[in-house]
């Protein structure tokens, strides 16, 4: 959904889809929870004293992950009527752009100098470096005070470019990582010893304390015990489709997704993700093994191509699913039971702390082509703090596109085929704190996330603002060549369907990576990291660890 993302976090290893108190990979109908009662601000006081002097402006706003619905125009007309109450003489024209087309449209806009006032973006340091977007510090100080107040200076600082300026405002959906866990149907846990879930949890704890291929292997082999027991009892259902997420909890700093540094390594050694002693190599080995054993569905190659795996999920017949949540394990188990047909589950936590996860952050920037940057910031500040505006954009018109329930939740209106006439991905732009709880969800995870972030008990990587300089020593060209090589091989290795040929296939990929210059680039990135550490006086991760 985003820029070149973390390889080890990009997909789910299980047949199931994302589930839990917080679910941000779907439209508003998929998202589990939000704030049903306490908006950041919802008053006419947002109107500035000089608002009547504002000239008529129509802002061009680009929205990523865009889809148009039957009633999109109706909702946007109503949105502009409401906006006029708070920001007179200001209209917004939203342009919905699909994820597949966004990169191309963005490049075209920059080259043709098409005027766009506000645009959905990922956290891409190249935007600032190339002058694609405007620095936002002065605009935020004058017109975006509510955004700054909510996010806090510390969170914004984590998004600054190497030059110290801010070019990107993250969508607030909880910048702190959610808790992660693995859910197992209780009816399947009867096939493993009673101590198995506690042993698995301990394996994850050991990994968190000492991230290594050895501790990773313990997790994978413990999961194998479960899968083997299910196969022996003819309970594999659709099986699993990957090794990765279940075995690779996030405990490293990604660099261009192809390299990483372990949080527990105070030498800050840059590691090649495709080296033989890496997590990925272990992943390929076991993916091939699991495919051969029948733990991974036999049609994985074609099912992943068409995304059919997501559409064929039977929520009462799955082996395991990855979940994310801000609430307690017990609350999450109850939510999953309610959401998925009354199935009793046990959730095994796989993370045990809170960290700032900005690598995949989405948000907005103001392109250099903007004709109305000041008004764009005025609008976004209002949109950010005004719950009514945000909810209108997310869910549509109350009584037409959704209805409020007696318990404070909402139900989206759907036709006989289960389709909505309007909805939006609520994490794309704005402030998810102002979202609503949808039926079947009782936990306000956004409120919980906000409390965690404001507690100060959140770990933030000291390399958060590090950016690889692509303009030296053929870095950019080498990165392109590496991506071309991995594109030829990774899918078959990651999903195991290459089978017994995995070692041969890996060796071939590795040889090509060496040929296009990956070892030399690894050294170059290490030098850049070392320079960054020295310039900023960083000598340790200062990671507090877990109890």
HELIX and SHEET records of a PDB file:
HELIX    1   1 UNK A   44  UNK A   46  5                                   3    
HELIX    2   2 UNK A   51  UNK A   53  5                                   3    
HELIX    3   3 UNK A   72  UNK A   86  1                                  15    
HELIX    4   4 UNK A   99  UNK A  112  1                                  14    
HELIX    5   5 UNK A  125  UNK A  129  1                                   5    
HELIX    6   6 UNK A  137  UNK A  143  1                                   7    
HELIX    7   7 UNK A  145  UNK A  151  1                                   7    
HELIX    8   8 UNK A  153  UNK A  157  1                                   5    
HELIX    9   9 UNK A  186  UNK A  189  1                                   4    
HELIX   10  10 UNK A  196  UNK A  209  1                                  14    
HELIX   11  11 UNK A  213  UNK A  232  1                                  20    
HELIX   12  12 UNK A  244  UNK A  247  1                                   4    
HELIX   13  13 UNK A  279  UNK A  293  1                                  15    
HELIX   14  14 UNK A  300  UNK A  306  1                                   7    
HELIX   15  15 UNK A  308  UNK A  311  1                                   4    
HELIX   16  16 UNK A  329  UNK A  339  1                                  11    
HELIX   17  17 UNK A  373  UNK A  385  1                                  13    
HELIX   18  18 UNK A  387  UNK A  395  1                                   9    
HELIX   19  19 UNK A  432  UNK A  434  5                                   3    
HELIX   20  20 UNK A  445  UNK A  455  1                                  11    
HELIX   21  21 UNK A  475  UNK A  494  1                                  20    
HELIX   22  22 UNK A  499  UNK A  501  5                                   3    
HELIX   23  23 UNK A  502  UNK A  515  1                                  14    
HELIX   24  24 UNK A  518  UNK A  535  1                                  18    
SHEET    1   A 5 UNK A  90  UNK A  96  0                                        
SHEET    2   A 5 UNK A  57  UNK A  63  1                                        
SHEET    3   A 5 UNK A 118  UNK A 122  1                                        
SHEET    4   A 5 UNK A 362  UNK A 365 -1                                        
SHEET    5   A 5 UNK A 169  UNK A 170 -1                                        
SHEET    1   B 3 UNK A 321  UNK A 325  0                                        
SHEET    2   B 3 UNK A 179  UNK A 185 -1                                        
SHEET    3   B 3 UNK A 345  UNK A 349 -1                                        
SHEET    1   C 3 UNK A 252  UNK A 255  0                                        
SHEET    2   C 3 UNK A 259  UNK A 262 -1                                        
SHEET    3   C 3 UNK A 271  UNK A 272 -1                                        
SHEET    1   D 2 UNK A 402  UNK A 404  0                                        
SHEET    2   D 2 UNK A 410  UNK A 412 -1                                        
END                                                                             
